[in-house]
Each structure stands twice: as C-alpha cells, then as structure tokens.
Amino acid sequence: MSTFVDTATEYVLNNKLKTVLCTWGAGIGTCLAYQFTQPTPISLKLIHSRVYAQALTLAALGAVAGIEYYAERDNPTVKDKDGY
C-alpha cells in the first residue's frame, strides 16, 4: 500500500518539469497577490514578485534534485520515465 509520500515522490520523479513549472506559477500568483496589498508602485510589485518566484523556483529545482538523489540512493534500480 502506497503512502502519500511515496505517491508524491513517484509523481515528482516522473514529472520534474511540470512540478517546477507549477511551483513557479503558484509562487508568482501568490507573490503578486501579496504585493498588491502593499502600497508600492506597480513596477516595483512586478519586480519583487518575479524575484521571489525565481527564488522559489530555484528552491523547487533543488528539492527535485534532492528527491531524485535520495530515491536513486535508496533504490538503485529506480529510473525515471521522462528522461530528464
């Protein structure tokens, strides 16, 4: 019986780019929503949101790399299906 963690790990391993893209989309949307509650010019809101989303995307890339590393270390026969 698979646990949520096993299922999520398998999904991330098989859909790395989709996971990073969804993380970026959620990050930019959340950052924009937060920035529009602040009294700053629109250009500054867009710049801050982009920078925060970029940092979140780098963290997601690191997380995906870590998940792949530990999955390969724990089970050397595991190979991802997407080839990336």
C-alpha positions in Angstrom: 0.0 0.0 0.0 1.5 3.3 -1.1 1.6 6.2 1.3 1.1 9.8 0.2 4.9 10.5 0.4 5.6 7.5 -1.9 3.0 8.7 -4.4 4.2 12.3 -4.3 7.8 11.2 -4.7 6.9 9.0 -7.7 4.9 11.9 -9.3 7.8 14.3 -8.9 10.3 11.8 -10.3 8.1 11.2 -13.4 7.1 14.9 -13.9 10.1 17.1 -12.9 9.5 19.9 -15.3 5.8 20.1 -14.6 6.4 20.2 -10.9 8.9 23.1 -11.2 6.5 25.0 -13.6 3.5 24.6 -11.2 5.7 25.7 -8.3 6.7 28.8 -10.3 3.1 29.6 -11.3 1.8 29.2 -7.8 4.7 31.3 -6.5 4.2 34.2 -8.9 0.5 34.2 -8.3 0.9 34.2 -4.5 3.6 36.9 -4.6 1.5 39.1 -6.9 -1.5 38.7 -4.6 0.6 39.7 -1.6 2.4 42.6 -3.4 -0.9 44.1 -4.4 -1.7 44.6 -0.7 1.3 46.7 -0.3 1.5 50.5 -1.0 4.2 50.4 -3.6 4.3 51.3 -7.4 3.1 48.6 -9.8 6.5 48.3 -11.4 8.1 47.5 -8.1 5.4 45.0 -7.3 6.1 43.1 -10.5 9.8 43.2 -10.0 9.5 41.9 -6.4 7.1 39.2 -7.4 9.4 38.0 -10.2 12.4 37.9 -7.9 10.5 36.0 -5.2 9.1 33.5 -7.7 12.6 33.0 -9.1 14.0 32.2 -5.7 11.1 29.8 -5.1 11.8 28.1 -8.5 15.5 27.6 -7.6 14.4 26.0 -4.3 12.0 23.7 -6.2 14.8 22.7 -8.6 17.0 21.9 -5.6 14.1 19.9 -4.0 13.6 17.9 -7.2 17.3 17.2 -7.4 17.3 16.1 -3.8 14.3 13.8 -4.2 15.9 12.2 -7.3 19.2 11.8 -5.5 17.7 10.1 -2.4 15.3 7.9 -4.5 18.3 6.7 -6.5 20.4 6.1 -3.4 17.6 4.2 -1.6 16.7 2.1 -4.6 19.4 2.0 -7.3 17.1 0.3 -9.8 14.7 3.2 -9.9 14.7 5.0 -13.2 12.5 7.9 -14.1 10.2 7.6 -17.1 10.6 11.2 -18.6 14.3 11.0 -19.4 15.2 14.4 -18.0 
